[in-house]
Structure formats: C-alpha cells, structure tokens
Amino acid sequence: MTTKIELFSDEHEMEFIRVISAYDEDFIAEARKLKGKFNTTKKSWDFPIKAKEKVEMAVYMIFGMSSDAASEKVNIELTFLESVHAAKSSVIIAGRIIAKATSRDSSAEEGWGVTLTEGRIESGGSRSNWYTRVEANSVFEVKRVQKKHLKLLEKNKSVSFKIIE
C-alpha cells in the first residue's frame, strides 16, 4: 500500500485531510495526538484541515512521503546491509512498503511497486507478537520513488541504493 494524503469535504462542506497508509504504531500514536479519527469505512485517518501542516510533517517523518505528487520519481535498486524487522508492521523505507505481513502465519510479501530480486523476506514471531523481516543482503527493485526522498535513504545505515533505468 502506498501512503496517500487527500483533502475532502464532508456532507456539511467542512474540509478535512485524510491519510491512507499501512498500519504503523508510530503513526497511530501521532494521529491520536493530532486529534485524528480512524475512518473504518475508508480505512484511513481523518483530521481537521487546521492540522494539515502537522499531519503532513508526521507523514513525512514516519513514512518519508509528502503530499507533493508532482515530484520527480526514479526507480532504484535497494540492498539491505543488515537484517531489518518491524514488530506487528510492515518494513517501510523512504515512505515505501518494502515487505509486509499481517500475522506470524501470513507469510511476507513485497509492497506495491517492489520486487524482491535476491534474498528473503518472512513473517515470524508469536501469534500475538509477530514481525515482518527482511534478511541482510536482500535486494529489491523499487519503482517510482520520489527523488527528493533519496536523502532519507542516504541517512539510513541499514540500506544502500542505486538509481536504475
């Protein structure tokens, strides 16, 4: 699932900001601080429009993604230098879901626009404390990464990347 930020109006013409994203405990905590409400129908977090800047900053800090849909995008080869796992969540790098699982037994799969070319991804742990894991030396081809988010990748010590055609 790709993270999305949308503006919308309710039946009373009140404006809101909607965030559709993968499950992430850090984002949930931040959404609650910003008075967000989870919309079970849309599977999104909805916020009053006055919180727009703070919501966009939270999405950027947690998912590495901004609302600037017009930014230039590139394809990259992403190599994990060490094993990375996410407790009860997806492995997310630079705003993209690289590997996701929904339980210990669900088995992990690549995110949208992501292809595992070498290595292994898996889910594991206990029934109530499951995780998603990407093994060290796993290589992925990731399509349409926002070019401005490559700076986040440069700072991430657990991965390396190169731009591909």
Number of C-alpha atoms within 10 A of each C-alpha: 16 14 17 16 21 11 14 12 11 8 6 6 8 10 15 17 20 25 23 17 20 20 16 17 12 11 19 15 11 16 21 13 9 16 13 21 15 17 13 8 6 11 14 19 21 23 22 17 16 11 14 17 10 13 24 16 15 19 23 16 15 16 22 22 24 20 14 9 11 7 12 11 14 15 18 21 19 23 20 19 15 14 14 16 20 18 16 22 21 27 24 20 19 22 22 26 24 26 28 28 25 17 20 19 14 14 14 23 21 19 20 14 16 21 17 19 13 13 14 16 24 19 26 20 14 11 10 9 11 20 24 27 23 23 17 17 16 19 22 21 20 24 18 13 20 21 14 15 18 18 11 13 16 13 10 12 10 15 20 16 17 11 14 11 7
